[in-house]
Every structure is written in C-alpha cells, then in structure tokens.
Amino acid sequence: MTTSFGPGCDNDMQTQARASHRGQSPGFQRIRIGERLITALYDGFVNVPADDLHGAPPAEIHRLLAEAFLPPEGDQRTAVIAFLVEHNGLQIMIDTGSGDSLGPDTGCLATNLATAQIDPADIDHVLLTHLHPDHAGGLISPDGQPVFPRATVHASKTDADHWLDAAGAASATGVQRLVYETAAWVLAPYRNTGRFVTFRDGAEVIPGVRAVTLSGHTPGHTGYLFGVGVNSVLFWGDTVHSHAVQLRRPSVTMAADSDEAAAVASRRKALNLVSSNQWWVGGAHLPFPGLGHLRLDPDRYTWVPVTFTPVEASWPAKRCRSTWLPAQRR
C-alpha cells in the first residue's frame, strides 16, 4: 500500500491541518543565554503614531518609517512584550503586559503564559521597568485579584513615589490620570500584603540582577541587567518605542516621555552600553520576540534579532522526529 499526498487524497496529517486554528502561532519564544532560560511573551500591540515622535522634521520621520516598510502614519501594531527569566530555581517576570487596561488589542499575557505552560503561581519576582499600564496592568485579573499570588513586585522608588502620589493623581487629566489610576489599582493587592518593594537607583534588586537607571520616559524608568560578559542581558523597557526611527535618530522622543531630554540621554546611554559590551537586549516594544543584539554602524544602530532555534536544555534534549514518514509498500 502506498501513502498518497496531493489533491483529492487524504491522511491524518491533512485532516488535522484542516481542523486546526489558522490564526497566528502562540505568542511565546524561548532562548537560553548562558545559564538563564528566557521566554519572551507577547501581550499584544499598541499604536505608535508618527505624530507622537518628536525631535525630527515630519518628512524625516516618514522617510525612516518608509525605509522600514512602515506606513507614514507610524507603526500601528507595535509589540508589547514581557519576559520570563528562569535561573537558579527562581522564576522572574520582567513587566506584565497590559491586563485589561488598554483594550482588546493587548492583554494576551495570561493566555500566552498558559500556552507556554508557565503557572503564574510559580513566579517568585516581578520586576517592573516602570508603572505605565502596558507594563504593570497585567499584575491583576479583571476582578482585581493578583495574577502572581506568590510574587514580590519590585519597582524604582522614584517611579513609585511619582505614580502613587495621591496629590499628583488628583490633579492629573487625560492619559496621565489613567496612568495614576492604573498604577494604584494594580499594585493595591501587592501593597496590602507587603509584597511590593522599591529600590534606589543602581541597586542590586535581587541577587545577580542590577538596576540600570534609564530615567526620562518616566521619572524612575529602569532597566534590569542580568549576567556577566557576553551572556549579559539588559531588559531596557521603553528605551526604544520605534526601532525604525529611534535607532537611526536616538534624539527622537515620544509624546509620552515625562522628560524628553532625560529620555534622549538615557537612550544614548543604553545604546552605547549594549553595543560596546555586546550585551543581549530585551526590549518591550521591539519586534517580537524583542530579543537580540545591537550593532553600531557608521551612521546608525542596527537591530540584530535573535533567530528561532531549538532551546539548549540543561539535560540531553530529544532530537526532532519527522512526522513525514516514508511511503510504505508491501
């Protein structure tokens, strides 16, 4: 008997393929860097309009977008990414996505954690780069329960003092008011149980993880540096919103930046650190999975993304077995 393929023929694989969901693949990707296993987790996307990019003429912004094959209106599907780092028996989240704070285009973290077989109850620490909703909103469920029931949540004292200030919240309007209200809401169950802690600039947040001050986007915007040498990874939060524009023109800022001059200085600092030291980068708004390296070229920084490969396990890994068996004859 011969197994047949092609129009008019059928087999189990083709039946399963037709029955499967034809949407996008699951929103997670893993890579092992040194002794650390890192999982990038897709939360959804937000719009980064060209009009929100300041510091260069509109024609220049549009040209840079066009060179990246993006429309002149901007990148309307800019990724929102959180990360999980597993090392020495600890599971550490970097940011948490948006939860239900920003509408239906975000809030996919819980689904992608489940798909990646990651139990939120196993998370030990959550490190927040800052308290904007697309980074802290996923701390709680829609009914106000903590998504990470065992975790200690960490944030810069400068950022917490700013966004948790009652007087500032009372006088805020528009988007700023949303940020204040969301920060207070999502942190409440952690603060009430003593599981929200703050740190000062440059501190060792937990053993082996150092805070890197990158203020400007928010008053206490912070990166987190894991590892040493070429196996170092800097999770830099919102240092770059538009890779198409800001890696070419680091002086371009975002309308959401609290202090545009400080944001530019922090971006230049981060770009220099990762390129000169050959560190890995984890970026919340880089193209998914947001992991890779940065190369300094004569007139620009160039993003070199990670490639999709099998994860090198700490135990002998099983080889892939092809499901395309040769035709059998008798």
C-alpha positions as CSV (number, residue, x, y, z in Angstrom):
1,M,0.0,0.0,0.0
2,T,1.3,3.5,-0.8
3,T,0.5,6.6,1.3
4,S,-0.6,9.3,-1.1
5,F,-0.4,13.1,-0.9
6,G,-2.0,15.7,-3.1
7,P,-5.3,17.0,-4.3
8,G,-8.1,14.5,-3.7
9,C,-6.1,12.5,-1.3
10,D,-6.5,12.4,2.5
11,N,-4.5,11.3,5.5
12,D,-4.4,12.1,9.2
13,M,-1.9,14.9,8.9
14,Q,-4.0,16.7,6.3
15,T,-7.2,16.2,8.3
16,Q,-5.6,17.7,11.4
17,A,-4.2,20.6,9.5
18,R,-7.6,21.5,8.1
19,A,-9.2,21.2,11.5
20,S,-6.5,23.4,13.2
21,H,-6.9,27.0,14.0
22,R,-5.4,29.1,11.1
23,G,-4.5,32.2,13.1
24,Q,-1.1,33.2,14.4
25,S,1.2,30.8,16.2
26,P,1.4,31.0,20.0
27,G,2.9,34.2,21.3
28,F,6.0,33.0,23.1
29,Q,9.6,32.2,22.2
30,R,12.4,30.8,24.3
31,I,16.2,31.2,24.2
32,R,18.9,30.0,26.6
33,I,21.6,32.7,27.2
34,G,24.3,31.3,29.4
35,E,22.7,29.6,32.4
36,R,19.4,31.5,32.0
37,L,16.3,30.4,30.2
38,I,14.4,33.4,28.8
39,T,10.9,33.3,27.5
40,A,9.5,36.3,25.5
41,L,5.8,36.6,26.0
42,Y,3.6,38.6,23.6
43,D,0.9,40.7,25.2
44,G,-0.5,42.3,22.0
45,F,0.1,45.6,20.2
46,V,-0.3,49.3,20.6
47,N,-0.2,52.2,18.0
48,V,2.9,54.4,18.0
49,P,1.8,57.2,15.7
50,A,4.3,59.2,13.7
51,D,2.8,62.4,15.2
52,D,3.9,61.2,18.6
53,L,7.6,61.1,17.5
54,H,9.3,64.4,18.3
55,G,12.7,65.8,17.6
56,A,13.0,65.5,13.8
57,P,11.0,67.0,10.8
58,P,7.9,65.0,9.9
59,A,9.4,64.3,6.4
60,E,12.5,62.7,8.1
61,I,10.2,60.6,10.3
62,H,8.2,59.5,7.3
63,R,11.3,58.6,5.4
64,L,12.7,56.4,8.2
65,L,9.4,54.7,8.5
66,A,9.2,54.1,4.8
67,E,12.7,52.5,4.8
68,A,11.4,50.0,7.4
69,F,8.3,49.4,5.1
70,L,6.0,51.0,7.6
71,P,3.2,53.5,6.7
72,P,3.7,57.2,7.2
73,E,1.2,57.2,10.0
74,G,3.6,55.1,12.1
75,D,3.7,51.5,13.4
76,Q,0.1,50.8,14.3
77,R,1.0,47.3,15.6
78,T,4.0,48.0,17.9
79,A,4.5,44.9,20.0
80,V,4.0,44.8,23.8
81,I,6.3,42.2,25.3
82,A,7.0,40.8,28.8
83,F,9.8,38.4,29.6
84,L,10.3,35.5,32.0
85,V,13.8,34.7,33.2
86,E,14.5,31.3,34.9
87,H,17.7,30.9,36.8
88,N,18.9,29.2,40.0
89,G,15.4,27.9,40.8
90,L,13.8,31.3,40.5
91,Q,11.2,32.5,38.0
92,I,11.4,36.2,37.4
93,M,9.0,38.3,35.3
94,I,10.1,41.5,33.6
95,D,6.9,43.5,33.2
96,T,3.4,42.1,32.9
97,G,1.8,43.5,29.8
98,S,-1.5,45.5,29.9
99,G,-4.1,43.3,31.5
100,D,-7.4,44.8,30.6
101,S,-6.3,48.4,31.0
102,L,-5.8,49.2,27.3
103,G,-8.5,47.4,25.4
104,P,-8.8,44.3,23.2
105,D,-5.5,44.6,21.3
106,T,-3.5,43.9,24.4
107,G,-3.9,41.7,27.5
108,C,-2.7,38.4,25.9
109,L,-0.1,37.6,28.5
110,A,-2.3,35.3,30.6
111,T,-3.2,33.2,27.5
112,N,0.4,33.0,26.4
113,L,1.7,32.1,29.8
114,A,-0.7,29.2,29.8
115,T,0.3,28.2,26.3
116,A,3.9,28.2,27.3
117,Q,2.9,26.0,30.3
118,I,4.0,28.7,32.8
119,D,2.0,28.9,36.0
120,P,1.7,32.4,37.4
121,A,1.6,30.9,40.9
122,D,5.2,29.8,40.3
123,I,6.6,33.3,39.7
124,D,8.9,34.5,42.5
125,H,9.6,38.1,41.5
126,V,8.1,40.7,39.1
127,L,10.5,43.5,38.1
128,L,8.7,46.5,36.6
129,T,10.7,48.8,34.3
130,H,8.1,51.5,35.1
131,L,4.4,51.8,36.1
132,H,2.8,52.6,32.7
133,P,-0.3,50.4,32.1
134,D,1.3,48.4,29.3
135,H,3.9,47.2,31.8
136,A,2.1,46.9,35.1
137,G,-1.5,46.4,34.0
138,G,-1.1,42.6,33.9
139,L,-0.4,42.4,37.7
140,I,-4.1,41.8,38.4
141,S,-7.1,40.0,36.9
142,P,-10.2,41.8,35.7
143,D,-11.8,41.1,39.1
144,G,-8.9,42.7,41.0
145,Q,-7.1,39.5,42.1
146,P,-3.3,39.3,42.0
147,V,-2.3,37.3,38.9
148,F,1.0,36.4,40.6
149,P,-0.1,35.3,44.1
150,R,3.4,34.4,45.4
151,A,5.4,37.0,43.7
152,T,7.2,40.1,45.2
153,V,6.8,43.1,42.9
154,H,9.8,45.4,42.5
155,A,9.9,49.0,41.1
156,S,12.1,52.0,41.3
157,K,11.3,54.2,44.3
158,T,11.4,57.2,42.1
159,D,8.8,55.8,39.8
160,A,6.6,54.6,42.7
161,D,6.8,57.9,44.5
162,H,5.7,59.7,41.4
163,W,2.8,57.5,40.2
164,L,1.4,56.5,43.6
165,D,1.3,60.1,44.8
166,A,-2.3,61.0,45.8
167,A,-1.9,64.7,45.1
168,G,-0.5,64.1,41.6
169,A,-3.3,61.7,40.8
170,A,-5.9,64.2,42.0
171,S,-4.6,66.9,39.6
172,A,-3.9,64.7,36.6
173,T,-6.0,64.7,33.5
174,G,-6.3,62.6,30.3
175,V,-3.8,59.8,29.8
176,Q,-1.8,60.9,32.8
177,R,-4.8,60.3,35.0
178,L,-5.2,56.8,33.5
179,V,-1.6,56.0,34.4
180,Y,-2.0,57.2,38.0
181,E,-5.3,55.3,38.5
182,T,-4.0,52.1,36.9
183,A,-0.8,52.1,39.0
184,A,-2.7,52.4,42.2
185,W,-5.3,49.8,41.2
186,V,-2.9,47.0,40.0
187,L,-0.5,47.4,42.9
188,A,-3.1,47.5,45.7
189,P,-3.3,43.8,46.4
190,Y,0.5,43.5,46.5
191,R,1.0,46.6,48.7
192,N,-1.8,45.4,51.0
193,T,0.1,42.1,51.6
194,G,3.6,43.5,51.9
195,R,4.7,42.2,48.5
196,F,5.6,45.5,46.8
197,V,9.1,46.8,47.4
198,T,11.0,49.6,45.9
199,F,14.7,50.2,45.3
200,R,17.0,53.1,44.7
201,D,18.9,53.9,41.5
202,G,21.6,51.4,40.6
203,A,20.7,48.9,43.4
204,E,21.0,45.1,43.2
205,V,17.3,44.4,43.1
206,I,17.7,40.6,43.8
207,P,20.9,38.6,43.8
208,G,22.5,38.8,40.3
209,V,20.2,41.5,39.0
210,R,21.2,45.1,38.9
211,A,19.0,48.1,38.2
212,V,20.2,50.4,35.4
213,T,18.8,53.9,35.7
214,L,17.2,54.9,32.4
215,S,15.0,57.8,33.6
216,G,13.2,60.1,31.2
217,H,10.4,58.1,29.7
218,T,9.1,58.1,33.3
219,P,10.8,59.6,36.3
220,G,12.1,56.2,37.5
221,H,12.2,54.3,34.3
222,T,14.7,51.4,34.9
223,G,16.5,48.6,33.0
224,Y,17.5,45.3,34.6
225,L,20.9,43.8,33.9
226,F,21.3,40.0,34.3
227,G,24.5,38.1,34.0
228,V,28.1,39.0,33.1
229,G,30.2,39.3,30.0
230,V,28.7,38.3,26.6
231,N,25.9,36.5,28.4
232,S,24.6,39.7,30.0
233,V,21.1,40.7,29.1
234,L,19.7,44.2,29.6
235,F,15.9,44.4,29.7
236,W,15.5,48.1,28.8
237,G,11.8,48.6,29.0
238,D,10.7,51.6,26.8
239,T,14.1,52.9,25.9
240,V,13.0,52.4,22.3
241,H,9.4,52.7,21.1
242,S,10.1,53.0,17.3
243,H,13.0,50.9,16.3
244,A,12.7,52.2,12.7
245,V,13.2,55.8,13.8
246,Q,15.0,55.9,17.2
247,L,17.8,53.5,16.3
248,R,18.6,55.8,13.4
249,R,17.9,59.0,15.3
250,P,18.3,58.5,19.1
251,S,17.4,62.1,19.6
252,V,13.8,61.5,18.6
253,T,11.5,61.3,21.6
254,M,8.0,60.1,22.4
255,A,5.0,62.2,23.3
256,A,4.6,60.0,26.4
257,D,8.1,60.8,27.7
258,S,8.0,62.6,31.1
259,D,11.3,64.4,30.4
260,E,12.3,64.3,26.7
261,A,15.9,65.5,27.3
262,A,16.5,62.9,30.0
263,A,14.9,60.2,27.8
264,V,17.3,61.0,25.0
265,A,20.3,60.9,27.4
266,S,19.1,57.5,28.7
267,R,18.6,56.1,25.3
268,R,22.1,57.1,24.2
269,K,23.5,55.6,27.4
270,A,21.6,52.3,26.8
271,L,22.5,52.0,23.1
272,N,26.2,52.6,23.9
273,L,26.2,50.1,26.8
274,V,24.7,47.2,24.9
275,S,26.6,47.8,21.6
276,S,30.0,48.4,23.2
277,N,29.7,45.5,25.6
278,Q,27.9,43.1,23.2
279,W,25.2,42.6,25.7
280,W,21.9,41.0,24.7
281,V,18.8,43.2,24.7
282,G,15.3,42.5,25.8
283,G,13.0,45.4,24.6
284,A,9.3,45.7,25.4
285,H,8.5,47.4,22.1
286,L,11.0,45.9,19.7
287,P,9.6,43.5,17.0
288,F,8.6,40.3,18.7
289,P,10.3,38.4,20.4
290,G,12.2,41.6,21.3
291,L,15.5,39.8,22.0
292,G,18.7,40.3,20.1
293,H,21.9,42.4,19.8
294,L,22.6,46.0,18.7
295,R,25.4,46.8,16.3
296,L,26.9,50.2,15.9
297,D,27.3,51.0,12.2
298,P,28.9,54.3,10.9
299,D,25.6,56.2,10.7
300,R,23.1,54.2,12.8
301,Y,22.5,51.4,15.3
302,T,21.3,48.2,13.6
303,W,19.0,45.8,15.4
304,V,20.1,42.1,15.0
305,P,17.2,40.0,16.3
306,V,17.6,36.5,17.8
307,T,16.9,33.7,15.4
308,F,14.4,30.8,16.1
309,T,16.4,27.8,17.2
310,P,15.8,24.8,19.5
311,V,16.3,25.6,23.1
312,E,19.5,24.1,24.5
313,A,18.4,22.4,27.6
314,S,20.5,21.6,30.7
315,W,19.6,18.0,30.1
316,P,20.0,15.9,27.0
317,A,17.4,17.1,24.6
318,K,15.4,14.8,22.3
319,R,16.0,15.2,18.6
320,C,13.2,16.3,16.4
321,R,11.4,13.4,14.8
322,S,10.0,14.0,11.4
323,T,6.3,13.2,11.1
324,W,6.7,12.8,7.3
325,L,7.2,9.1,7.3
326,P,8.3,7.5,4.0
327,A,5.7,5.7,1.9
328,Q,5.4,2.1,2.9
329,R,4.9,-0.7,0.4
330,R,4.1,-4.3,0.9
